[in-house]
């Protein structure tokens, strides 16, 4: 069935509004009188957590998948390092908080902090990646929650040295592998996106290969200085030993694949060129690939470019590199009439026009995506991280972010903004907020 609601993580951190973050329930049923509106808000008990990513307590990879249900949503906090467990099964349109793990427990038991991506493991436990330690220094690795009690069990890695930074991960049970990406050093990222940080080790550069059963690091790929590999996705086909990782600052997407019995390799398959600009903080504006998602049939790959402002659709093929078949601009820093002038562009002949939906100008750039199971609807938010939002897109912080819907041509390829849906988080009762991650309770392409 088509998705009828979505759960969206929202934060007030960095907005000068002293309110707690919350989980928004959005009505996605076109026949509903509340279509495109927030129908429920679940506020967290604390301030300035920075709700960021979210993940289900159970996924299709669990061994007992016939009885396992997605009835709990795990909300790790990027800044406070708290973990919230939300019950979405009892009342799907009115979730409630059922457990909270305090940051002191994470700090003392795991010596980890700044939590990011969540996935459930094949045994039912929950794995959460971290970006740093309690002090905000860079530190990769993972922590584990019990899949039934949601108690903090400790660190996942089995005594091996952890990567210097971390952010995202994805695993493949049949290949006994987990692959993780790098992130940024939290305390340096908290100062803003600074050109002086380049070539100083602030931005990660490694892709890490782990033995899933032994929980040990087996391979590392250096993807280049300041490449900043963020999003990792395997193909959904359980027999396909390959996937993709997107690099935010280099604008490159790599394909990783199994080449021998226990060895993996990477190859560059997509490169989005930087643009020569004037009126920006750097003379070249990189293609900041903030998110990557793959359709459930493994036919299409989608990228969102937070700085340039476009969403791209690539057709995947076994015999060639991904082919660009769809592109649409939903904001960004290079729009016509803005402060930035594009001096040289290898792809576009002119700067794109601003986007207006329901008489509202959409600011910011696409940051996080979620794809419906049938692949026809791509939902997008335009808040990346409150500190960087305030620096790069201050209007988004002032007026609130949004959720948009992109209609997808799943036959020939193609993207089009749906002008009937705009979830405006600038109209929240407590003031404008920043929306980031999206989850669909019936199942989504990122879990």
C-alpha positions in Angstrom: 0.0 0.0 0.0 1.0 3.6 -0.5 2.5 5.4 2.4 0.0 7.5 4.4 2.2 9.1 7.0 5.9 10.0 7.4 8.0 10.6 10.5 10.3 13.6 10.2 13.1 14.5 12.7 13.0 18.3 13.5 15.4 20.4 15.5 15.3 23.9 17.0 19.0 23.9 17.8 20.7 26.9 16.2 17.4 28.7 15.5 17.5 31.0 18.6 14.2 29.4 19.6 14.5 27.7 23.0 12.2 24.7 22.4 13.0 21.0 22.4 13.4 19.0 19.2 10.5 16.9 18.1 9.4 14.1 15.8 6.7 15.3 13.4 4.1 13.0 11.9 3.1 14.2 8.4 0.0 13.2 6.6 0.8 12.0 3.1 -2.6 10.7 2.0 -3.8 12.9 -0.9 -7.4 12.1 -0.1 -7.0 13.4 3.5 -8.1 16.9 4.5 -4.8 17.1 6.4 -2.7 16.2 3.4 0.8 17.8 3.6 0.3 18.9 7.2 1.9 18.0 10.5 -0.8 16.1 12.3 1.3 15.2 15.5 4.3 16.5 17.3 6.3 14.5 19.8 8.6 16.8 21.7 11.7 15.4 23.3 12.3 16.0 27.1 15.6 18.0 26.5 16.9 21.0 24.6 19.5 21.3 21.8 19.8 17.5 21.1 19.9 18.0 17.3 17.7 15.1 16.2 19.4 14.1 12.9 19.1 10.6 11.5 16.6 7.9 12.6 16.3 4.2 12.1 14.0 1.3 12.7 14.4 -1.2 15.5 13.9 -4.0 13.0 14.6 -4.4 9.3 14.1 -6.9 6.6 17.6 -8.4 7.3 16.5 -9.7 10.7 16.5 -13.5 10.7 13.0 -13.7 12.1 11.6 -11.2 9.6 8.2 -12.8 9.4 7.3 -11.8 12.9 9.5 -8.8 13.3 7.7 -5.4 13.0 8.8 -1.9 12.6 7.1 -0.6 15.7 10.0 1.4 17.3 11.9 4.3 15.8 15.4 5.0 17.2 16.4 8.6 17.3 20.1 9.2 18.1 21.2 12.8 18.7 24.0 14.3 16.8 25.1 16.9 19.4 23.8 15.7 22.8 24.6 12.0 22.1 21.3 11.0 23.7 19.2 8.1 22.3 15.4 8.2 22.2 13.2 5.2 21.5 9.8 6.1 20.1 6.8 3.8 19.9 5.1 4.2 16.5 3.3 0.8 16.6 0.7 1.5 19.2 -0.6 4.6 17.5 1.1 5.2 14.2 -0.4 8.7 13.9 0.5 9.7 17.4 3.9 8.2 18.4 5.0 8.3 22.0 8.4 8.2 23.8 9.1 4.9 25.5 12.8 5.0 26.5 15.7 7.4 26.7 19.4 6.7 27.1 21.4 9.5 28.6 24.6 10.7 27.0 26.6 10.0 30.2 25.9 6.3 29.7 27.2 6.5 26.1 30.2 8.4 27.2 31.2 6.2 30.2 30.3 2.8 28.8 31.5 3.3 25.2 33.7 6.4 25.2 31.7 7.5 22.1 29.5 10.4 21.2 27.9 12.5 18.4 25.7 9.7 17.1 24.6 9.4 13.5 23.2 6.5 11.5 21.1 3.6 12.8 20.4 0.1 11.3 19.1 -3.1 12.9 21.5 -6.0 12.8 20.6 -9.5 11.5 20.4 -10.8 15.1 17.9 -8.1 16.0 20.2 -5.8 17.9 20.6 -2.1 16.9 23.8 -0.6 15.6 24.5 3.1 15.8 27.4 4.8 14.2 29.3 7.6 15.9 31.3 10.6 14.7 33.4 11.3 17.7 34.1 11.0 21.4 32.6 12.9 24.3 35.0 15.8 23.8 34.1 16.2 20.1 37.3 14.7 18.8 37.0 12.6 15.7 36.4 8.9 16.4 34.7 6.2 14.3 33.1 3.0 15.4 29.7 1.9 16.6 27.6 1.3 19.7 25.0 -1.5 20.2 21.5 -1.5 21.7 19.7 -4.7 22.7 17.0 -5.2 20.1 14.3 -6.1 22.7 15.1 -4.1 25.8 16.9 -1.2 24.1 19.6 -1.3 26.8 23.0 0.0 25.9 25.2 -3.1 25.4 28.5 -1.4 24.6 30.8 -1.0 21.7 30.4 -3.2 18.6 33.9 -3.4 17.2 35.9 -6.3 18.6 39.0 -4.8 20.1 40.3 -3.4 16.8 41.5 0.1 16.2 38.6 2.3 15.1 38.7 4.7 12.1 39.6 8.4 12.8 36.1 9.5 11.8 32.7 7.9 11.0 29.2 8.7 9.8 27.2 6.2 7.8 27.3 2.4 7.2 25.5 -0.4 5.5 26.0 -4.2 5.7 25.5 -7.3 3.7 24.8 -10.5 5.7 25.4 -13.0 2.8 28.8 -11.4 2.2 29.6 -11.1 5.9 30.7 -7.5 5.4 29.9 -4.1 6.8 31.1 -1.0 5.0 31.3 2.4 6.8 32.1 5.9 5.6 34.0 8.8 7.2 32.5 12.0 8.5 33.8 15.2 10.0 35.5 16.0 13.3 32.5 17.1 15.4 34.1 20.0 17.3 35.6 21.5 14.1 32.3 21.1 12.2 30.6 22.9 15.0 32.5 26.0 14.1 31.0 26.1 10.6 32.0 25.2 7.1 35.4 26.8 6.9 37.7 26.8 3.8 40.7 26.9 6.1 39.8 23.4 7.3 40.7 21.9 4.0 43.9 19.8 4.0 43.9 19.7 7.8 42.2 16.3 8.4 38.9 17.8 9.5 37.0 16.1 6.6 37.2 12.4 6.4 38.6 10.5 3.4 38.3 6.7 4.2 35.9 4.0 3.2 36.2 1.1 5.8 35.5 -2.6 5.2 34.6 -4.7 8.3 34.1 -8.4 8.9 30.5 -8.5 10.0 30.7 -11.6 12.2 34.1 -10.9 13.7 33.5 -7.2 14.0 37.0 -6.3 12.9 38.4 -3.9 10.3 39.8 -5.7 7.3 40.3 -3.1 4.6 40.5 0.7 4.2 40.3 2.8 1.0 41.7 6.3 0.8 39.3 8.2 -1.4 41.4 11.3 -1.5 42.1 14.3 0.6 38.9 16.1 1.8 36.7 13.8 -0.2 34.3 13.4 2.7 32.6 10.1 2.0 29.2 10.2 3.7 26.4 8.0 2.4 26.9 4.3 1.9 24.3 2.0 0.2 24.4 -1.6 -1.0 22.2 -2.8 -3.8 19.0 -4.3 -2.4 19.4 -7.6 -4.2 20.7 -9.9 -1.5 22.9 -11.7 -4.0 24.6 -8.5 -5.3 27.9 -8.0 -3.7 28.2 -4.3 -4.6 27.1 -0.8 -3.6 27.9 2.9 -3.8 29.4 5.6 -1.6 29.0 9.3 -2.3 31.7 11.8 -1.4 30.3 15.2 -0.3 33.2 17.6 -1.1 34.8 15.9 -4.1 31.4 15.4 -5.9 32.4 11.8 -6.7 30.4 8.6 -6.3 32.4 5.3 -6.1 31.1 1.8 -6.7 32.5 -0.8 -4.3 32.3 -4.4 -5.2 33.7 -7.8 -4.1 36.5 -8.9 -6.4 37.9 -11.9 -4.6 37.0 -14.3 -1.8 37.4 -11.8 1.0 38.6 -8.7 -0.9 36.8 -5.6 -2.0 37.6 -2.9 -4.6 36.4 0.6 -5.5 36.0 2.5 -8.8 34.8 6.0 -9.6 31.5 6.0 -11.5 30.1 9.5 -11.2 31.8 12.9 -10.8 29.9 16.1 -10.5 32.2 19.1 -11.3 32.7 22.1 -9.0 31.5 25.5 -10.3 33.7 28.6 -10.6 31.7 31.3 -8.7 31.9 34.8 -7.3 30.1 36.1 -4.2 30.6 32.9 -2.2 33.0 31.8 0.6 35.3 30.0 -1.9 36.1 30.6 -5.6 35.0 27.1 -6.4 31.7 25.7 -5.2 31.9 21.9 -4.8 29.1 19.5 -5.5 28.1 18.7 -1.9 26.4 15.3 -2.3 24.5 15.1 1.0 22.6 11.9 0.4 22.3 8.9 -1.9 19.5 6.4 -2.2 18.8 3.4 -4.4 15.3 2.2 -5.5 14.2 -1.1 -4.2 14.4 -2.7 -7.7 18.0 -1.5 -8.0 17.1 0.3 -11.2 17.8 3.9 -10.2 20.2 5.8 -8.0 19.4 9.2 -6.6 21.8 12.0 -5.4 21.0 15.3 -3.8 23.4 18.1 -4.2 23.0 20.4 -1.1 25.1 23.3 -2.4 24.2 23.4 -6.1 20.6 22.6 -5.3 19.8 19.8 -7.6 18.5 16.2 -7.3 19.8 13.7 -9.8 18.5 10.4 -11.0 20.9 7.8 -12.5 19.9 4.6 -14.3 22.0 1.7 -13.0 23.4 -1.0 -15.4 25.5 -4.1 -15.0 27.6 -3.3 -18.0 28.3 0.5 -17.8 28.5 3.4 -15.4 25.3 5.0 -14.0 23.6 7.1 -16.7 22.0 10.5 -15.8 18.3 10.3 -16.8 16.7 12.9 -14.5 17.6 16.2 -12.8 15.6 18.9 -11.1 16.6 22.0 -9.0 14.8 22.6 -5.7 16.9 25.4 -4.3 20.6 25.8 -3.8 23.2 28.5 -3.8 23.4 29.2 -7.5 19.9 30.3 -8.2 19.3 33.2 -10.6 19.0 36.6 -8.8 20.9 35.4 -5.7 24.2 36.7 -4.3 26.3 34.0 -6.1 27.3 34.4 -9.7 28.4 31.3 -11.6 31.5 32.3 -13.7 32.2 28.9 -15.3 30.0 25.9 -15.4 30.8 22.6 -17.2 27.2 21.4 -17.1 24.7 24.3 -17.1 24.2 27.1 -19.7 22.5 29.4 -17.2 21.7 29.6 -13.5 18.5 27.9 -12.5 15.3 29.8 -11.5 14.1 29.8 -7.9 11.4 27.3 -6.9 8.0 28.5 -5.7 5.4 26.0 -4.3 2.0 27.1 -3.0 3.1 30.7 -3.2 6.1 30.0 -1.0 9.7 30.4 -2.2 11.8 27.3 -1.3 15.2 28.2 0.1 18.2 26.0 0.9 19.3 22.9 -0.9 18.2 19.3 -0.9 19.7 17.4 2.0 17.9 14.2 2.9 15.8 11.9 0.7 13.4 9.1 1.2 11.9 7.0 -1.6 8.5 5.2 -1.6 8.5 1.5 -2.0 7.1 1.7 -5.5 9.8 4.2 -6.5 7.4 6.8 -7.7 7.6 9.4 -5.0 10.9 10.9 -3.7 10.5 13.0 -0.5 13.2 15.6 0.2 14.1 17.9 3.1 16.4 20.9 3.0 18.2 21.0 6.3 21.6 19.5 6.6 23.0 20.4 10.0 21.9 23.5 12.0 25.3 25.1 12.3 26.0 24.8 8.5 22.4 25.7 7.7 22.8 29.0 9.6 26.0 29.8 7.7 25.1 28.7 4.2 21.3 29.1 4.1 20.3 31.6 6.9 16.9 32.1 5.3 16.1 28.5 5.9 16.8 28.9 9.6 14.7 32.1 9.7 11.8 30.8 7.7 11.9 27.1 8.5 12.7 24.2 6.3 10.3 22.1 4.2 9.5 18.6 2.9 9.0 18.4 -0.9 7.8 15.6 -3.1 9.5 14.8 -6.4 7.5 12.7 -8.8 9.6 10.0 -10.5 9.3 8.5 -14.0 10.2 4.8 -13.2 9.9 3.7 -16.9 12.2 6.0 -18.8 13.6 8.1 -16.0 12.8 11.7 -15.1 12.1 14.0 -12.2 9.4 16.6 -11.6 8.5 18.7 -8.5 5.0 17.9 -7.3 3.4 21.4 -6.8 0.6 19.9 -4.6 2.8 19.0 -1.6 4.7 21.4 0.6 5.2 20.6 4.3 6.1 24.1 5.6 8.0 23.9 8.9 8.1 27.6 9.0 4.5 27.5 10.4 5.2 25.5 13.5 3.4 26.6 16.7 6.7 27.2 18.4 8.3 28.9 15.5 10.2 27.8 12.4 12.3 24.7 12.7 14.7 22.5 10.7 13.5 19.2 9.4 16.0 16.5 8.4 15.4 12.7 8.2 12.3 11.0 6.8 10.9 7.5 7.6 7.9 5.8 6.1 6.3 3.3 8.5 5.2 0.9 5.8 8.8 0.5 4.8 11.2 2.6 2.9 14.2 2.4 0.5 16.7 3.3 3.2 16.1 0.5 5.8 
